[in-house]
Amino acid sequence: MSEERGGRPGRVLMVDDEVSVLRVIGRVLRGAGHEVVAESSGQAAMARLAEGTFDVVLSDLAMPGMNGIELLRAVRAHDLDVPVVLMTGAPDLDTAMRAIEHGALRYIVKPVDLPELRQLVQYAVDMCHMARVKREALRLLGDADRFVGDRAGLDARFDHALATLWMAYQPIVSWSQRSVYSYEALVRNDEPTLANPGNLLMAAEQLGRLHDLGRRIRGAVAARAAEAEGSTFFVNLHTRDLLDAELFSPAAPLSRVARNVVLEITERASLDEVGNAAAAVTRLRALGYRIALDDLGAGYAGLTSLAQLQPDVVKVDMSLVRGVDRDATRKTLVGSMVDLSKALGMVVVTEGVETAGERDALIELGCDLFQGYLFARPARQLPAVAW
């Protein structure tokens, strides 16, 4: 960064437990036109962030109480876009990699070159303004929830999603009996950037926290199942949940109500990474669970999922159900799936039923268990069914 940079002045939060560093760098940055707020600890810096926004955070890496990377993670809980520059007097490769992985804009070594630092701070201010303009554009386009910033920001938002996680329930109904067969538990949360369940799942995968998410979901369903005596619940599993020892523990919250639970495993995900999926399913059945194969017809071709899981229930994917009353090809495919599933001793649920025409066409094909907006939308409380 050898060229001199121009640009608008910014608001800089400096954090260092060495007063002399705060004084020297602060004088340089104020001389460049920036507003500088100096604090000697991460905790004091977070109090400042709670009071207002900054365009750059410039922090020492090694500080008592809260180090620079911990501060970076805390900053992201307040602001997804503010650039964080970390300084250290004891550089090492591992720390540098962690800093960049968590989203630090730069990792610089003390004693810093003051002219280069001045240019870097101006660059960070400009980057911050650009990031905020981009986020506003995404918000205008209705696409803001797809982008959650860097690793530290994703960690902070994921923590908030877990803390505010709740389950919505959608009934699976028996048309012939005019009764509720079961309820599917669908994950929801109050973190705006991860409100979409697909985004939440992708965040868990990226952070290596699928087990945290799975356990939180299963705990929430277990609490509802304990209250709703006589009701059964379908609970979605990620294939990697089959690698979580907690799932197989008889003492786990969901295991205590296992006889009222059907575990759904999607056909869209490969079972290869699980190893012996059939053995895992055998252990789950021994606890009292039933097994469902979700997204039948929209996942992997071939017999792998059916052969390894030997499901008690199959759920025909909504992409095949949609418009089945108007599409001869869909009708033939669904009819064949229903007949073959029954021949294999599996219960069939058809998902995504939205119209009376779809319902009636499916009844003609031998279906009786339906799930979809025609009957009820998902809700926090167990919803009533519109017959």
C-alpha positions in Angstrom: 0.0 0.0 0.0 2.6 2.5 -1.1 0.3 5.0 -2.8 -1.2 7.8 -0.8 -4.9 7.4 -0.4 -7.6 10.0 -0.3 -11.2 9.5 0.8 -13.7 10.6 3.4 -12.7 10.6 7.0 -14.0 7.9 9.3 -14.7 7.0 12.9 -12.0 4.7 14.3 -12.2 2.7 17.4 -8.7 1.9 18.7 -8.1 -0.8 21.3 -4.8 -1.5 23.0 -3.7 -2.0 26.6 -0.5 0.1 26.0 -1.3 3.7 26.5 1.7 4.9 24.6 0.5 3.0 21.5 -3.0 4.6 21.8 -1.4 8.0 22.1 1.0 7.7 19.1 -1.4 6.1 16.6 -4.3 8.2 17.7 -2.3 11.4 17.0 -1.4 10.1 13.5 -5.0 9.1 12.6 -6.5 12.4 14.0 -4.0 14.2 11.9 -5.4 12.4 8.8 -8.9 13.8 9.7 -10.4 10.7 11.4 -12.3 10.8 14.6 -10.6 8.4 17.0 -12.0 6.8 20.1 -9.4 5.0 22.2 -10.0 2.2 24.8 -7.6 0.0 26.7 -9.7 -3.2 26.8 -12.0 -5.2 24.7 -14.8 -4.9 27.2 -14.6 -1.1 27.1 -14.5 -1.2 23.3 -17.7 -3.3 23.2 -19.4 -0.7 25.4 -18.4 2.0 22.9 -19.8 -0.1 20.0 -23.1 -0.4 21.8 -23.3 3.3 21.9 -22.8 4.0 18.1 -21.2 2.9 14.9 -17.6 2.9 13.8 -16.0 2.7 10.3 -12.9 0.8 11.5 -11.8 -1.1 14.6 -8.0 -1.2 15.1 -7.1 -3.6 17.9 -4.1 -5.2 19.6 -4.2 -9.0 19.4 -2.9 -9.8 22.9 -4.9 -8.1 25.6 -6.0 -9.3 29.0 -9.7 -10.2 29.4 -10.6 -10.3 25.7 -8.1 -10.8 23.0 -8.3 -9.4 19.5 -10.0 -12.4 17.9 -12.5 -12.6 20.7 -13.2 -8.9 20.2 -13.6 -9.5 16.5 -16.2 -12.1 17.1 -18.0 -9.8 19.6 -17.9 -6.9 17.1 -19.6 -9.0 14.5 -22.6 -9.5 16.8 -23.1 -5.7 16.5 -21.9 -4.9 13.0 -21.4 -7.3 10.1 -19.5 -4.7 8.0 -17.1 -2.7 10.1 -13.5 -3.7 9.1 -11.3 -5.0 11.9 -7.5 -4.6 11.7 -5.5 -6.6 14.2 -2.0 -5.7 15.4 0.5 -7.9 17.2 4.0 -7.7 18.6 4.5 -11.5 18.5 3.4 -12.7 15.1 3.0 -16.4 14.3 1.4 -18.2 11.3 -1.3 -20.0 13.2 -2.6 -16.7 14.8 -2.4 -14.9 11.4 -4.5 -17.7 9.8 -7.1 -17.6 12.5 -7.3 -13.8 12.3 -7.9 -13.9 8.5 -10.3 -16.9 8.8 -12.5 -15.0 11.2 -12.6 -12.0 8.9 -9.9 -9.6 10.0 -9.2 -7.1 7.2 -5.5 -7.1 7.9 -3.0 -8.6 10.4 -0.1 -6.3 10.9 3.0 -6.5 13.0 4.2 -4.0 15.6 6.0 -1.6 15.5 3.7 -0.5 12.8 4.9 1.8 9.9 2.8 4.8 10.7 2.4 6.2 7.1 1.3 2.7 5.9 -1.1 2.4 8.8 -2.6 5.7 7.9 -3.2 4.5 4.3 -4.6 1.1 5.6 -7.1 2.9 7.9 -8.3 5.0 5.0 -8.6 1.9 2.9 -10.6 0.3 5.6 -12.9 3.3 5.9 -13.6 3.2 2.2 -14.2 -0.5 2.3 -16.7 -0.1 5.2 -18.7 2.4 3.2 -18.8 0.2 0.2 -19.9 -2.8 2.3 -22.8 -0.8 3.7 -23.8 0.4 0.3 -23.8 -3.2 -1.0 -25.8 -4.4 1.9 -28.4 -1.7 1.4 -28.6 -2.7 -2.3 -29.2 -6.3 -1.3 -31.9 -5.2 1.1 -33.6 -3.2 -1.6 -33.5 -6.3 -3.8 -34.9 -8.5 -1.0 -31.8 -10.7 -1.0 -30.1 -9.5 2.2 -30.6 -12.7 4.2 -28.3 -14.7 1.8 -25.2 -12.8 2.9 -24.0 -12.8 6.5 -20.5 -11.5 6.3 -17.2 -13.2 7.4 -16.5 -16.1 9.7 -16.8 -14.1 12.9 -20.0 -12.6 11.7 -21.5 -15.9 10.7 -20.5 -17.3 14.2 -22.3 -14.5 15.9 -25.4 -14.7 13.8 -25.5 -18.5 14.1 -25.3 -18.2 17.9 -28.2 -15.8 17.9 -30.2 -18.1 15.6 -29.6 -21.0 18.1 -30.6 -18.8 21.0 -33.9 -17.8 19.3 -34.6 -21.1 17.6 -38.2 -22.4 17.7 -40.2 -25.0 15.9 -43.2 -24.7 13.6 -45.5 -27.7 13.2 -47.4 -28.8 10.1 -49.9 -31.6 10.3 -49.8 -34.8 8.2 -53.4 -35.8 7.7 -55.3 -39.0 6.9 -58.0 -38.0 4.5 -60.0 -41.1 4.9 -60.1 -40.8 8.6 -60.3 -37.0 8.7 -57.7 -37.0 11.4 -54.1 -35.9 12.1 -51.7 -38.7 11.5 -48.6 -36.8 12.7 -46.9 -33.4 12.7 -43.7 -32.4 11.0 -41.4 -30.2 13.0 -39.9 -27.4 10.9 -37.0 -25.3 12.2 -37.4 -21.5 12.6 -35.4 -18.7 14.3 -35.5 -15.0 14.9 -32.1 -14.1 13.3 -33.0 -12.2 10.2 -29.9 -13.2 8.2 -30.5 -16.9 8.8 -34.3 -16.9 8.9 -34.4 -19.2 5.8 -33.9 -22.8 7.0 -31.6 -23.5 4.1 -29.3 -20.6 5.0 -29.3 -21.8 8.7 -28.3 -25.3 7.6 -25.6 -24.0 5.2 -24.2 -21.8 8.1 -24.1 -24.9 10.4 -22.2 -26.8 7.7 -19.8 -24.0 7.1 -19.0 -23.5 10.8 -18.8 -27.2 11.6 -21.7 -26.9 14.0 -24.3 -29.3 12.6 -24.4 -31.2 15.9 -25.1 -28.0 17.8 -28.1 -27.3 15.5 -29.3 -30.9 15.5 -29.3 -31.1 19.3 -31.1 -27.8 19.7 -33.8 -29.0 17.3 -34.2 -32.4 18.9 -34.4 -30.8 22.3 -37.1 -28.4 21.2 -39.2 -31.2 19.6 -38.7 -33.4 22.7 -40.2 -30.7 24.9 -43.3 -30.3 22.7 -43.7 -34.1 22.3 -43.7 -34.5 26.1 -46.6 -31.9 26.3 -48.6 -33.3 23.4 -49.5 -36.7 24.7 -50.7 -39.1 22.0 -49.3 -37.1 19.1 -46.4 -38.2 16.9 -43.8 -36.0 15.3 -41.6 -36.1 12.2 -38.1 -34.7 12.9 -35.6 -33.9 10.1 -32.1 -35.2 10.4 -29.0 -34.1 8.5 -27.1 -37.2 7.4 -24.2 -36.0 9.6 -26.5 -36.2 12.6 -26.0 -40.0 12.2 -22.4 -39.3 13.4 -23.5 -37.6 16.6 -23.3 -39.9 19.6 -25.9 -37.9 21.4 -28.6 -39.0 18.9 -28.1 -42.6 20.0 -28.0 -42.0 23.8 -31.1 -43.4 25.6 -30.7 -40.4 28.0 -31.0 -37.8 25.2 -34.2 -35.7 25.4 -35.7 -37.0 22.1 -34.8 -40.6 23.0 -37.2 -40.5 25.9 -40.1 -39.9 23.5 -38.7 -42.0 20.6 -41.8 -44.1 20.2 -43.7 -40.9 19.2 -41.0 -39.8 16.7 -40.3 -40.5 13.1 -36.8 -39.4 12.0 -36.7 -38.0 8.5 -33.6 -38.4 6.4 -33.6 -36.7 3.0 -32.8 -38.6 -0.2 -31.2 -35.3 -1.4 -28.1 -35.9 0.8 -25.5 -38.7 0.3 -25.2 -41.3 3.0 -21.6 -42.1 1.9 -19.9 -40.0 4.6 -21.9 -41.8 7.4 -20.2 -45.1 6.9 -22.5 -47.9 8.0 -25.9 -46.1 7.8 -27.8 -49.3 8.1 -26.2 -50.1 11.4 -27.0 -46.5 12.6 -30.6 -47.0 11.6 -30.8 -50.3 13.5 -29.6 -48.6 16.7 -32.2 -45.9 16.3 -35.0 -48.4 15.8 -33.8 -50.2 18.9 -34.5 -46.9 20.8 -38.1 -46.9 19.4 -37.8 -44.5 16.5 -39.3 -45.1 13.1 -37.5 -43.9 10.0 -38.8 -41.9 7.0 -37.1 -41.2 3.7 -37.8 -37.6 2.7 -37.9 -36.1 -0.8 -38.5 -39.4 -2.6 -38.2 -38.8 -6.3 -36.1 -35.6 -6.0 -32.9 -37.0 -4.5 -30.3 -39.4 -5.6 -31.2 -42.0 -8.3 -30.8 -45.7 -7.5 -31.5 -47.8 -4.5 -28.8 -46.7 -2.1 -31.1 -44.7 0.3 -33.9 -47.2 0.3 -31.6 -50.2 0.8 -29.5 -48.6 3.6 -32.4 -47.0 5.5 -35.2 -49.5 4.8 -37.7 -46.7 5.8 -41.0 -47.3 7.5 -42.3 -44.2 5.7 -41.5 -42.5 2.4 -42.5 -38.9 1.6 -43.1 -38.2 -2.1 -41.4 -34.9 -2.9 -43.6 -31.8 -3.6 -42.0 -31.2 -6.9 -43.8 -34.3 -8.2 -47.0 -33.6 -6.4 -47.3 -30.0 -7.7 -49.8 -30.0 -10.6 -50.2 -33.8 -10.5 -53.8 -33.4 -11.5 -52.8 -31.7 -14.8 -49.7 -33.6 -15.7 -50.0 -37.2 -17.0 -46.3 -37.9 -16.5 -46.3 -36.8 -12.9 -49.4 -38.8 -12.3 -47.8 -42.0 -13.7 -44.6 -41.5 -11.7 -46.4 -40.8 -8.5 -48.7 -43.8 -9.0 -45.8 -46.1 -9.6 -44.0 -44.8 -6.5 -47.1 -45.3 -4.4 -47.7 -48.8 -5.6 -44.1 -49.9 -5.2 -43.8 -48.3 -1.8 -46.9 -50.1 -0.5 -45.6 -53.4 -2.0 -42.4 -52.9 0.0 -44.4 -52.3 3.2 -43.8 -48.6 3.5 -46.3 -45.9 4.5 -46.6 -43.1 1.9 -47.0 -39.4 2.6 -47.4 -36.9 -0.2 -46.0 -33.5 0.5 -46.9 -30.0 -0.8 -50.5 -30.6 -1.5 -52.0 -27.1 -2.2 -55.2 -27.6 -4.2 -58.3 -29.8 -4.1 -57.4 -31.0 -7.6 -54.0 -32.3 -6.4 -55.6 -34.0 -3.4 -58.3 -35.7 -5.5 -55.8 -36.9 -8.1 -53.6 -38.4 -5.3 -56.6 -40.1 -3.8 -57.3 -41.8 -7.1 -53.7 -43.0 -7.1 -54.2 -44.7 -3.7 -52.8 -41.9 -1.4 -54.3 -41.2 1.9 -51.7 -39.3 4.0 -51.2 -35.7 2.9 -49.2 -32.7 4.0 -49.5 -29.2 2.6 -51.1 -25.7 2.7 -54.4 -27.1 1.6 -54.8 -28.5 5.1 -52.7 -26.2 7.3 -49.7 -23.9 7.3 -46.9 -24.5 9.8 -47.4 -22.7 13.1 -45.7 -22.5 16.5 -48.7 -24.1 18.1 -50.1 -27.4 16.7 -52.5 -26.0 14.0 -56.1 -26.9 13.4 -56.8 -28.6 10.0 -59.0 -27.2 7.3 -61.0 -30.2 6.0 
